[in-house]
Amino acid sequence: MTTSPKDAPDFSNWSCPLPLADYPTIVMGHGGGGKLGTELVEHLFLPAFRNPALENLGDAAVLDGSTSVARTAFAIGSGEWARPDEVGIQVVGKYHVVFRKEQ
């Protein structure tokens, strides 16, 4: 099969990731998991989305949160535990979940 000039890819806007520099666009070299990918995360994503989970730069997804539940909705708190001064009516549950790929 032959390729005519009109079917050929246009390489005029392609860039080589070497030498390392700041790029106006993300290039294929950023997806290789090497130095360019690290620079992309450290210089673009980290400043834009700064938070403790991202600053860890771990290889996992982290989910932190909390939820508040009225204990009376579950009929918890009868007898000596019925008073809100022993255990508050609103009970807060906090969670920290880490999702990692199996090795």
NORTASUL-V532236 format. One record per helix or strand of 3 or more residues. SS is the DSSP state (H for helix, E for strand). FROM is the first residue (numbers start at 0). LEN is the number of residues. If there is no record, write none. Layout:
SS|FROM|LEN + SS|FROM|LEN
//
This chain:
H|4|3 + H|27|5 + H|34|14 + H|51|4 + E|60|10 + H|70|4 + H|78|3 + E|89|10
//
